[in-house]
């Protein structure tokens, strides 16, 4: 059984637009404040997202 790929032009446009320019990362204190707020409000999904963002902000890029 073959699977036909569904063409998603809006998804392709979004990926193309996002990859055109790099978005600047927020400052580490701002991310840690948001992480603290997520923990205090028991927002587990938000806490996980801000924890990962904190690692991205704190660590240098690979190859630099």
HTML snippet that shows the backbone in 3Dmol.js (N, CA, C, O; Angstrom):
<script src="https://3Dmol.org/build/3Dmol-min.js"></script>
<div id="view" style="width:600px;height:400px;position:relative"></div>
<script>
const pdb = `
ATOM      1  N   UNK A   1       0.852  -1.171   0.000  1.00  0.00           N
ATOM      2  CA  UNK A   1       0.000   0.000   0.000  1.00  0.00           C
ATOM      3  C   UNK A   1       0.893   1.226   0.000  1.00  0.00           C
ATOM      4  O   UNK A   1       1.745   1.372   0.876  1.00  0.00           O
ATOM      5  N   UNK A   2       0.713   2.092  -0.950  1.00  0.00           N
ATOM      6  CA  UNK A   2       1.537   3.293  -1.017  1.00  0.00           C
ATOM      7  C   UNK A   2       0.834   4.435  -0.295  1.00  0.00           C
ATOM      8  O   UNK A   2      -0.393   4.531  -0.271  1.00  0.00           O
ATOM      9  N   UNK A   3       1.639   5.274   0.276  1.00  0.00           N
ATOM     10  CA  UNK A   3       1.114   6.421   1.011  1.00  0.00           C
ATOM     11  C   UNK A   3       1.417   7.679   0.199  1.00  0.00           C
ATOM     12  O   UNK A   3       2.573   7.968  -0.112  1.00  0.00           O
ATOM     13  N   UNK A   4       0.381   8.408  -0.132  1.00  0.00           N
ATOM     14  CA  UNK A   4       0.565   9.651  -0.875  1.00  0.00           C
ATOM     15  C   UNK A   4       0.882  10.774   0.111  1.00  0.00           C
ATOM     16  O   UNK A   4       0.237  10.908   1.150  1.00  0.00           O
ATOM     17  N   UNK A   5       1.867  11.561  -0.229  1.00  0.00           N
ATOM     18  CA  UNK A   5       2.210  12.681   0.627  1.00  0.00           C
ATOM     19  C   UNK A   5       1.229  13.820   0.378  1.00  0.00           C
ATOM     20  O   UNK A   5       0.895  14.134  -0.765  1.00  0.00           O
ATOM     21  N   UNK A   6       0.784  14.418   1.446  1.00  0.00           N
ATOM     22  CA  UNK A   6      -0.126  15.546   1.351  1.00  0.00           C
ATOM     23  C   UNK A   6       0.705  16.816   1.275  1.00  0.00           C
ATOM     24  O   UNK A   6       1.553  17.065   2.132  1.00  0.00           O
ATOM     25  N   UNK A   7       0.462  17.603   0.262  1.00  0.00           N
ATOM     26  CA  UNK A   7       1.204  18.852   0.102  1.00  0.00           C
ATOM     27  C   UNK A   7       0.626  19.892   1.046  1.00  0.00           C
ATOM     28  O   UNK A   7      -0.586  20.101   1.088  1.00  0.00           O
ATOM     29  N   UNK A   8       1.497  20.541   1.798  1.00  0.00           N
ATOM     30  CA  UNK A   8       1.064  21.546   2.766  1.00  0.00           C
ATOM     31  C   UNK A   8       1.764  22.860   2.452  1.00  0.00           C
ATOM     32  O   UNK A   8       2.815  23.145   3.026  1.00  0.00           O
ATOM     33  N   UNK A   9       1.207  23.666   1.557  1.00  0.00           N
ATOM     34  CA  UNK A   9       1.905  24.900   1.166  1.00  0.00           C
ATOM     35  C   UNK A   9       2.060  25.896   2.300  1.00  0.00           C
ATOM     36  O   UNK A   9       3.060  26.614   2.345  1.00  0.00           O
ATOM     37  N   UNK A  10       1.103  25.965   3.221  1.00  0.00           N
ATOM     38  CA  UNK A  10       1.251  26.924   4.320  1.00  0.00           C
ATOM     39  C   UNK A  10       2.362  26.496   5.268  1.00  0.00           C
ATOM     40  O   UNK A  10       3.083  27.338   5.802  1.00  0.00           O
ATOM     41  N   UNK A  11       2.504  25.192   5.479  1.00  0.00           N
ATOM     42  CA  UNK A  11       3.585  24.707   6.324  1.00  0.00           C
ATOM     43  C   UNK A  11       4.938  24.979   5.672  1.00  0.00           C
ATOM     44  O   UNK A  11       5.887  25.390   6.340  1.00  0.00           O
ATOM     45  N   UNK A  12       5.017  24.749   4.378  1.00  0.00           N
ATOM     46  CA  UNK A  12       6.262  25.017   3.658  1.00  0.00           C
ATOM     47  C   UNK A  12       6.614  26.497   3.709  1.00  0.00           C
ATOM     48  O   UNK A  12       7.784  26.851   3.858  1.00  0.00           O
ATOM     49  N   UNK A  13       5.618  27.361   3.586  1.00  0.00           N
ATOM     50  CA  UNK A  13       5.857  28.804   3.647  1.00  0.00           C
ATOM     51  C   UNK A  13       6.325  29.220   5.042  1.00  0.00           C
ATOM     52  O   UNK A  13       7.209  30.065   5.176  1.00  0.00           O
ATOM     53  N   UNK A  14       5.734  28.630   6.075  1.00  0.00           N
ATOM     54  CA  UNK A  14       6.120  28.960   7.444  1.00  0.00           C
ATOM     55  C   UNK A  14       7.556  28.523   7.728  1.00  0.00           C
ATOM     56  O   UNK A  14       8.322  29.265   8.344  1.00  0.00           O
ATOM     57  N   UNK A  15       7.916  27.343   7.289  1.00  0.00           N
ATOM     58  CA  UNK A  15       9.282  26.852   7.501  1.00  0.00           C
ATOM     59  C   UNK A  15      10.272  27.712   6.725  1.00  0.00           C
ATOM     60  O   UNK A  15      11.345  28.035   7.233  1.00  0.00           O
ATOM     61  N   UNK A  16       9.920  28.082   5.500  1.00  0.00           N
ATOM     62  CA  UNK A  16      10.810  28.916   4.703  1.00  0.00           C
ATOM     63  C   UNK A  16      10.991  30.290   5.345  1.00  0.00           C
ATOM     64  O   UNK A  16      12.101  30.822   5.373  1.00  0.00           O
ATOM     65  N   UNK A  17       9.915  30.856   5.855  1.00  0.00           N
ATOM     66  CA  UNK A  17      10.003  32.179   6.487  1.00  0.00           C
ATOM     67  C   UNK A  17      10.814  32.117   7.775  1.00  0.00           C
ATOM     68  O   UNK A  17      11.584  33.031   8.068  1.00  0.00           O
ATOM     69  N   UNK A  18      10.649  31.053   8.541  1.00  0.00           N
ATOM     70  CA  UNK A  18      11.371  30.922   9.806  1.00  0.00           C
ATOM     71  C   UNK A  18      12.861  30.691   9.586  1.00  0.00           C
ATOM     72  O   UNK A  18      13.684  31.102  10.404  1.00  0.00           O
ATOM     73  N   UNK A  19      13.203  30.043   8.499  1.00  0.00           N
ATOM     74  CA  UNK A  19      14.614  29.738   8.284  1.00  0.00           C
ATOM     75  C   UNK A  19      15.363  30.863   7.566  1.00  0.00           C
ATOM     76  O   UNK A  19      16.578  30.773   7.396  1.00  0.00           O
ATOM     77  N   UNK A  20      14.666  31.916   7.143  1.00  0.00           N
ATOM     78  CA  UNK A  20      15.329  33.028   6.466  1.00  0.00           C
ATOM     79  C   UNK A  20      16.209  33.844   7.401  1.00  0.00           C
ATOM     80  O   UNK A  20      17.282  34.301   7.008  1.00  0.00           O
ATOM     81  N   UNK A  21      15.761  34.026   8.621  1.00  0.00           N
ATOM     82  CA  UNK A  21      16.535  34.845   9.552  1.00  0.00           C
ATOM     83  C   UNK A  21      16.501  34.211  10.944  1.00  0.00           C
ATOM     84  O   UNK A  21      15.508  33.607  11.349  1.00  0.00           O
ATOM     85  N   UNK A  22      17.589  34.363  11.646  1.00  0.00           N
ATOM     86  CA  UNK A  22      17.677  33.819  13.003  1.00  0.00           C
ATOM     87  C   UNK A  22      17.008  34.785  13.976  1.00  0.00           C
ATOM     88  O   UNK A  22      17.201  35.998  13.897  1.00  0.00           O
ATOM     89  N   UNK A  23      16.232  34.239  14.878  1.00  0.00           N
ATOM     90  CA  UNK A  23      15.595  35.075  15.890  1.00  0.00           C
ATOM     91  C   UNK A  23      16.537  35.223  17.077  1.00  0.00           C
ATOM     92  O   UNK A  23      17.139  34.237  17.503  1.00  0.00           O
ATOM     93  N   UNK A  24      16.680  36.416  17.615  1.00  0.00           N
ATOM     94  CA  UNK A  24      17.553  36.588  18.772  1.00  0.00           C
ATOM     95  C   UNK A  24      16.956  35.907  20.003  1.00  0.00           C
ATOM     96  O   UNK A  24      15.741  35.905  20.205  1.00  0.00           O
ATOM     97  N   UNK A  25      17.825  35.339  20.808  1.00  0.00           N
ATOM     98  CA  UNK A  25      17.371  34.690  22.038  1.00  0.00           C
ATOM     99  C   UNK A  25      17.186  35.732  23.135  1.00  0.00           C
ATOM    100  O   UNK A  25      17.908  36.729  23.167  1.00  0.00           O
ATOM    101  N   UNK A  26      16.230  35.513  24.032  1.00  0.00           N
ATOM    102  CA  UNK A  26      16.052  36.447  25.149  1.00  0.00           C
ATOM    103  C   UNK A  26      17.210  36.331  26.136  1.00  0.00           C
ATOM    104  O   UNK A  26      18.013  35.402  26.058  1.00  0.00           O
ATOM    105  N   UNK A  27      17.286  37.269  27.052  1.00  0.00           N
ATOM    106  CA  UNK A  27      18.361  37.230  28.044  1.00  0.00           C
ATOM    107  C   UNK A  27      18.093  36.106  29.049  1.00  0.00           C
ATOM    108  O   UNK A  27      16.948  35.721  29.284  1.00  0.00           O
ATOM    109  N   UNK A  28      19.162  35.599  29.624  1.00  0.00           N
ATOM    110  CA  UNK A  28      19.031  34.510  30.586  1.00  0.00           C
ATOM    111  C   UNK A  28      18.212  34.914  31.817  1.00  0.00           C
ATOM    112  O   UNK A  28      17.387  34.116  32.262  1.00  0.00           O
ATOM    113  N   UNK A  29      18.395  36.108  32.389  1.00  0.00           N
ATOM    114  CA  UNK A  29      17.556  36.478  33.538  1.00  0.00           C
ATOM    115  C   UNK A  29      16.059  36.493  33.204  1.00  0.00           C
ATOM    116  O   UNK A  29      15.234  36.116  34.035  1.00  0.00           O
ATOM    117  N   UNK A  30      15.713  36.924  31.998  1.00  0.00           N
ATOM    118  CA  UNK A  30      14.303  36.935  31.606  1.00  0.00           C
ATOM    119  C   UNK A  30      13.751  35.519  31.495  1.00  0.00           C
ATOM    120  O   UNK A  30      12.617  35.256  31.894  1.00  0.00           O
ATOM    121  N   UNK A  31      14.550  34.617  30.958  1.00  0.00           N
ATOM    122  CA  UNK A  31      14.114  33.225  30.820  1.00  0.00           C
ATOM    123  C   UNK A  31      13.974  32.570  32.201  1.00  0.00           C
ATOM    124  O   UNK A  31      13.017  31.837  32.449  1.00  0.00           O
ATOM    125  N   UNK A  32      14.925  32.836  33.088  1.00  0.00           N
ATOM    126  CA  UNK A  32      14.857  32.244  34.429  1.00  0.00           C
ATOM    127  C   UNK A  32      13.674  32.797  35.221  1.00  0.00           C
ATOM    128  O   UNK A  32      13.072  32.073  36.013  1.00  0.00           O
ATOM    129  N   UNK A  33      13.336  34.068  35.016  1.00  0.00           N
ATOM    130  CA  UNK A  33      12.155  34.643  35.663  1.00  0.00           C
ATOM    131  C   UNK A  33      10.890  33.950  35.159  1.00  0.00           C
ATOM    132  O   UNK A  33      10.002  33.626  35.948  1.00  0.00           O
ATOM    133  N   UNK A  34      10.808  33.725  33.858  1.00  0.00           N
ATOM    134  CA  UNK A  34       9.654  33.032  33.291  1.00  0.00           C
ATOM    135  C   UNK A  34       9.591  31.588  33.777  1.00  0.00           C
ATOM    136  O   UNK A  34       8.507  31.066  34.039  1.00  0.00           O
ATOM    137  N   UNK A  35      10.743  30.945  33.898  1.00  0.00           N
ATOM    138  CA  UNK A  35      10.794  29.575  34.411  1.00  0.00           C
ATOM    139  C   UNK A  35      10.306  29.525  35.856  1.00  0.00           C
ATOM    140  O   UNK A  35       9.549  28.627  36.225  1.00  0.00           O
ATOM    141  N   UNK A  36      10.735  30.479  36.669  1.00  0.00           N
ATOM    142  CA  UNK A  36      10.284  30.546  38.060  1.00  0.00           C
ATOM    143  C   UNK A  36       8.770  30.759  38.130  1.00  0.00           C
ATOM    144  O   UNK A  36       8.088  30.133  38.941  1.00  0.00           O
ATOM    145  N   UNK A  37       8.259  31.630  37.292  1.00  0.00           N
ATOM    146  CA  UNK A  37       6.811  31.876  37.267  1.00  0.00           C
ATOM    147  C   UNK A  37       6.043  30.618  36.854  1.00  0.00           C
ATOM    148  O   UNK A  37       4.995  30.316  37.425  1.00  0.00           O
ATOM    149  N   UNK A  38       6.555  29.893  35.875  1.00  0.00           N
ATOM    150  CA  UNK A  38       5.899  28.653  35.445  1.00  0.00           C
ATOM    151  C   UNK A  38       5.888  27.625  36.563  1.00  0.00           C
ATOM    152  O   UNK A  38       4.890  26.934  36.766  1.00  0.00           O
ATOM    153  N   UNK A  39       7.005  27.519  37.296  1.00  0.00           N
ATOM    154  CA  UNK A  39       7.051  26.579  38.422  1.00  0.00           C
ATOM    155  C   UNK A  39       6.052  26.974  39.504  1.00  0.00           C
ATOM    156  O   UNK A  39       5.329  26.127  40.028  1.00  0.00           O
ATOM    157  N   UNK A  40       6.015  28.252  39.833  1.00  0.00           N
ATOM    158  CA  UNK A  40       5.117  28.713  40.898  1.00  0.00           C
ATOM    159  C   UNK A  40       3.645  28.525  40.535  1.00  0.00           C
ATOM    160  O   UNK A  40       2.815  28.269  41.408  1.00  0.00           O
ATOM    161  N   UNK A  41       3.324  28.652  39.255  1.00  0.00           N
ATOM    162  CA  UNK A  41       1.937  28.473  38.830  1.00  0.00           C
ATOM    163  C   UNK A  41       1.639  27.026  38.439  1.00  0.00           C
ATOM    164  O   UNK A  41       0.557  26.728  37.933  1.00  0.00           O
ATOM    165  N   UNK A  42       2.591  26.135  38.673  1.00  0.00           N
ATOM    166  CA  UNK A  42       2.468  24.704  38.410  1.00  0.00           C
ATOM    167  C   UNK A  42       2.152  24.405  36.942  1.00  0.00           C
ATOM    168  O   UNK A  42       1.403  23.479  36.631  1.00  0.00           O
ATOM    169  N   UNK A  43       2.729  25.194  36.064  1.00  0.00           N
ATOM    170  CA  UNK A  43       2.588  25.000  34.622  1.00  0.00           C
ATOM    171  C   UNK A  43       3.741  24.122  34.157  1.00  0.00           C
ATOM    172  O   UNK A  43       4.822  24.619  33.840  1.00  0.00           O
ATOM    173  N   UNK A  44       3.507  22.821  34.117  1.00  0.00           N
ATOM    174  CA  UNK A  44       4.587  21.889  33.797  1.00  0.00           C
ATOM    175  C   UNK A  44       5.065  22.024  32.365  1.00  0.00           C
ATOM    176  O   UNK A  44       6.263  21.923  32.102  1.00  0.00           O
ATOM    177  N   UNK A  45       4.153  22.250  31.437  1.00  0.00           N
ATOM    178  CA  UNK A  45       4.547  22.398  30.028  1.00  0.00           C
ATOM    179  C   UNK A  45       5.370  23.667  29.843  1.00  0.00           C
ATOM    180  O   UNK A  45       6.389  23.649  29.151  1.00  0.00           O
ATOM    181  N   UNK A  46       4.941  24.763  30.450  1.00  0.00           N
ATOM    182  CA  UNK A  46       5.693  26.006  30.359  1.00  0.00           C
ATOM    183  C   UNK A  46       7.053  25.896  31.011  1.00  0.00           C
ATOM    184  O   UNK A  46       8.044  26.410  30.491  1.00  0.00           O
ATOM    185  N   UNK A  47       7.101  25.219  32.160  1.00  0.00           N
ATOM    186  CA  UNK A  47       8.373  25.036  32.857  1.00  0.00           C
ATOM    187  C   UNK A  47       9.346  24.235  32.001  1.00  0.00           C
ATOM    188  O   UNK A  47      10.538  24.539  31.955  1.00  0.00           O
ATOM    189  N   UNK A  48       8.840  23.225  31.332  1.00  0.00           N
ATOM    190  CA  UNK A  48       9.700  22.413  30.475  1.00  0.00           C
ATOM    191  C   UNK A  48      10.222  23.249  29.291  1.00  0.00           C
ATOM    192  O   UNK A  48      11.401  23.174  28.942  1.00  0.00           O
ATOM    193  N   UNK A  49       9.337  24.039  28.686  1.00  0.00           N
ATOM    194  CA  UNK A  49       9.761  24.879  27.564  1.00  0.00           C
ATOM    195  C   UNK A  49      10.807  25.908  27.998  1.00  0.00           C
ATOM    196  O   UNK A  49      11.807  26.105  27.308  1.00  0.00           O
ATOM    197  N   UNK A  50      10.577  26.565  29.143  1.00  0.00           N
ATOM    198  CA  UNK A  50      11.534  27.575  29.601  1.00  0.00           C
ATOM    199  C   UNK A  50      12.835  26.942  30.068  1.00  0.00           C
ATOM    200  O   UNK A  50      13.891  27.563  29.945  1.00  0.00           O
ATOM    201  N   UNK A  51      12.792  25.732  30.599  1.00  0.00           N
ATOM    202  CA  UNK A  51      14.021  25.045  30.992  1.00  0.00           C
ATOM    203  C   UNK A  51      14.880  24.750  29.765  1.00  0.00           C
ATOM    204  O   UNK A  51      16.095  24.947  29.793  1.00  0.00           O
ATOM    205  N   UNK A  52      14.257  24.284  28.700  1.00  0.00           N
ATOM    206  CA  UNK A  52      14.998  24.016  27.466  1.00  0.00           C
ATOM    207  C   UNK A  52      15.531  25.311  26.857  1.00  0.00           C
ATOM    208  O   UNK A  52      16.649  25.350  26.343  1.00  0.00           O
ATOM    209  N   UNK A  53      14.729  26.362  26.917  1.00  0.00           N
ATOM    210  CA  UNK A  53      15.176  27.652  26.391  1.00  0.00           C
ATOM    211  C   UNK A  53      16.358  28.191  27.203  1.00  0.00           C
ATOM    212  O   UNK A  53      17.282  28.781  26.643  1.00  0.00           O
ATOM    213  N   UNK A  54      16.323  27.986  28.518  1.00  0.00           N
ATOM    214  CA  UNK A  54      17.432  28.437  29.365  1.00  0.00           C
ATOM    215  C   UNK A  54      18.733  27.737  28.976  1.00  0.00           C
ATOM    216  O   UNK A  54      19.798  28.355  28.982  1.00  0.00           O
ATOM    217  N   UNK A  55      18.649  26.466  28.642  1.00  0.00           N
ATOM    218  CA  UNK A  55      19.846  25.738  28.217  1.00  0.00           C
ATOM    219  C   UNK A  55      20.352  26.296  26.892  1.00  0.00           C
ATOM    220  O   UNK A  55      21.557  26.474  26.712  1.00  0.00           O
ATOM    221  N   UNK A  56      19.438  26.573  25.961  1.00  0.00           N
ATOM    222  CA  UNK A  56      19.850  27.137  24.667  1.00  0.00           C
ATOM    223  C   UNK A  56      20.518  28.491  24.833  1.00  0.00           C
ATOM    224  O   UNK A  56      21.483  28.802  24.135  1.00  0.00           O
ATOM    225  N   UNK A  57      20.003  29.300  25.762  1.00  0.00           N
ATOM    226  CA  UNK A  57      20.572  30.632  25.977  1.00  0.00           C
ATOM    227  C   UNK A  57      21.928  30.526  26.666  1.00  0.00           C
ATOM    228  O   UNK A  57      22.855  31.266  26.335  1.00  0.00           O
ATOM    229  N   UNK A  58      22.043  29.616  27.615  1.00  0.00           N
ATOM    230  CA  UNK A  58      23.263  29.530  28.438  1.00  0.00           C
ATOM    231  C   UNK A  58      24.438  28.873  27.709  1.00  0.00           C
ATOM    232  O   UNK A  58      25.591  29.227  27.953  1.00  0.00           O
ATOM    233  N   UNK A  59      24.154  27.927  26.822  1.00  0.00           N
ATOM    234  CA  UNK A  59      25.242  27.207  26.164  1.00  0.00           C
ATOM    235  C   UNK A  59      25.592  27.861  24.830  1.00  0.00           C
ATOM    236  O   UNK A  59      24.702  28.321  24.115  1.00  0.00           O
ATOM    237  N   UNK A  60      26.862  27.904  24.494  1.00  0.00           N
ATOM    238  CA  UNK A  60      27.260  28.450  23.196  1.00  0.00           C
ATOM    239  C   UNK A  60      26.832  27.505  22.071  1.00  0.00           C
ATOM    240  O   UNK A  60      26.565  26.325  22.296  1.00  0.00           O
ATOM    241  N   UNK A  61      26.776  28.044  20.877  1.00  0.00           N
ATOM    242  CA  UNK A  61      26.423  27.249  19.712  1.00  0.00           C
ATOM    243  C   UNK A  61      27.481  26.188  19.447  1.00  0.00           C
ATOM    244  O   UNK A  61      28.653  26.377  19.775  1.00  0.00           O
ATOM    245  N   UNK A  62      27.074  25.091  18.862  1.00  0.00           N
ATOM    246  CA  UNK A  62      28.013  24.039  18.500  1.00  0.00           C
ATOM    247  C   UNK A  62      28.908  24.535  17.393  1.00  0.00           C
ATOM    248  O   UNK A  62      28.432  25.096  16.406  1.00  0.00           O
ATOM    249  N   UNK A  63      30.177  24.336  17.547  1.00  0.00           N
ATOM    250  CA  UNK A  63      31.129  24.735  16.526  1.00  0.00           C
ATOM    251  C   UNK A  63      31.696  26.130  16.693  1.00  0.00           C
ATOM    252  O   UNK A  63      32.525  26.552  15.888  1.00  0.00           O
ATOM    253  N   UNK A  64      31.280  26.846  17.701  1.00  0.00           N
ATOM    254  CA  UNK A  64      31.828  28.187  17.907  1.00  0.00           C
ATOM    255  C   UNK A  64      33.008  28.148  18.846  1.00  0.00           C
ATOM    256  O   UNK A  64      33.599  29.188  19.138  1.00  0.00           O
TER     257      UNK A  64
END
`;
const viewer = $3Dmol.createViewer("view");
viewer.addModel(pdb, "pdb");
viewer.setStyle({}, {cartoon: {color: "spectrum"}});
viewer.zoomTo();
viewer.render();
</script>
